[in-house]
Amino acid sequence: MPETALKQRLAERFREVNGHHPMTDADDAYVSTQFVSLEELCAVRGSDSDAVRRLMLGQRLPLPGYVRSDGAEMVPADLFALADEAGGPDQLEAWFTAHWADPVAGKAEWDAYLSGQYVCLHSVTPATIQRKDYLTRAISAAADAADAHSAQRLLHALIDELDALEPAFAAYDRLRFGGPTSRDTCITEMRARFPCS
């Protein structure tokens, strides 16, 4: 399959997962500061971009986080880090899912990872995925507790930690996720509800 066909198939798969939402100029600008194009990353690494697209389509590496309006497949700069740590793409799934005690939860997180939608973390690793999950649950629970105002110091510490893990997000993300992001609900809204005294 020639590169243009592979690139087209990857773009089609991306839209199957994320829906058909236009990228605005602001989305493109944001994505260009947070991610790198697949072509650029492969050139730096000395990898064949066609081979990487095949790995993505074969569910051995995650899909791009975004496809810019010019068609560039935008990926995190550390796209290959987990596969390298695992011993290669063929070992990645077993290595990744082993980080969860519950195999069902591990498989669900693997599927989420493959979607490329973990654009909610500066660095996507099993540890940061688990920490984000813990923090979002803890923030919601602390805010809903009867003594939330008296426990604001803990709540603010949780919010600050999540803030350090998460980037700003693009407006595009609110379209593909069908609503507010975790930054919106667990950071921005919580800081408005519980301002620092």
N, C-alpha and C positions, 0 to 999 in steps of 0.2 A: 504494500500500500504506500503510495508516494506521500511525502510530507504534507502536501496540501490536503490530501484526503484524511490523513491522521489528525491534522490540526482541526479540520472541519468536524470529524467524528468526536474529538474531544470537546469542541465547543457545543456540539449537540448534546453530549452527555452532561456537560455542565448545566445547560438549560433544562434538561430533564430533572436534574437534582434541585436547581435553584429557581426555576421558573423563568419566564421571559420578562425581564425588567430592564428598562434602559439605564445605562450608566450616564450620569450627567458629567459635565466638565469638572465639577467639584468632586464627584466620586473618583473620576480618573486621576485628578491631582492628588487626592488623599492616598489612593492605592499606589500611585507611583512613588510616594514617600515612604510607604510602609512595606512594600513588597518589591520583588525584582522579576523581570520577565524570565520565563522559562528558557528562552534562547540565550539570554545573557548569563544566567546561572550555569547552563550547560557549557557555554563557551569558557567560562572561568574554570569550571571543574574538569573540562576536557571530556565531557559526556556527549553522547549523541542524542539530540533532542527527540528524534523519532523513537529511539529506544525507550526514552523516559515516557513519552506519550503512550507507548505500548504498555509499559508498567502501570501507568495510571488507568488505562482502559481495562487492563487485566486485573485490577483491584489489588495491586501489589505496592502501589504508592498512592497518596491522596491526590484527588483532583486539584486543579488550581483553586486558590481562594477566590479569585476574581478573573473575569475576562473583560479587559478594558474595552472601551467603545471602538478602538482601532483593531481589536481582535487579539491583542497581546495576552497571552496566558500568564497571569501574575501569581507568583508562588512565594512562600517565605524564603528568606536567604538561607535558612537552615533546613530546607526541604529534605536533604539527604542524611541529616544527622542521625535520626533514629534508625534508619536502615543500616547506616555504617556501624552504629553501636550494636545492632542486632546481629551483624555478620552478613548483611546483604538483604535485598528485597525478599528473597525466598524464605528467610528466617524471621522477617519482621512481624508477621501476624502472630506467630507463637510467642515471640518475645514480648510484644505489646500486650496481648491479652493476659499473659501471665502476671501482669501487675495488678490484676483484680482477683480477689479470692473467689468471687462468684463467676463461673465461666459464662453465664448468661449476660451478666453485666459487662464482662470483658468483651464479649462478641458485640454487644450493642455499642460500646465505646469504639471498637474497631471500625464498625460500620460508619459511625459518626466521623471518625478520623478520616476514613476514605472519602467522605463526601467533600472534603476541603473546606467545610464550614467552620472549622475551629479558627476563624479569623478573630475570635474573641480573646485570643491570648497572644502575647508578644512571642512566646516560645511554647510550642505545642509538644508536651511530653506527657507520659502517663502521670507523673507527679503533679504537673501544673493543672492537668485536667481534673484530677482528684481534688486538688486544693481549691480550684475555682468552684467545683460542685459543693464542697464543704462550706466555703465562704458564702455563696449565694443562699444556701439553706440557713446558715447561722445568722446572716444579716436579716433575712425574713423573719426568723423565729425571734430574734432579739427585738426587732421593731414591733412585732405583734404582742410581745410580752406585756403584761399589765404594768410592770415597773420599767418600761423602756426608757423613760426619761431619766430615771435614777441610774440606769446602766449605760448611759451615753458614752462613757469613756471606752468601754469594751466595744460598743457598736461602732464608734468612730475608728477604732483600731482595725476592726474587721473591714470596714469600708476602705480605709487607707491601703490595706494589704491587697484587696481586690483591685483597687485603682492602679496599683503598681503592676499587676498581672495583665491588665486589659488595655488595649489601645483605644482610640477614640471611636472607632467604627465609622462607616460611611452611611449616608442617607439610604443608599442602595440596600444596606443590610436590613433596614426596617421593612423594606418591601419584600425581600426574599424570606425573611423570618416571620412575616405577617404581623408585625407589631413592634413594640419597644424591645430594645436589647437589654442584656443584663446590666450594662453600664447605665442605661436609662433608669431601670427599676431599682437596682441595688446600690448605685453610687449617686447619681444626680438627684433622684427623687428622695433618697434617704437623707442626703445632706440638706435638702430643702425642708424635710420634715423635722429633722433633728439637727439644727444648726449648732455649730460650736459656740459654747458660752464664753 
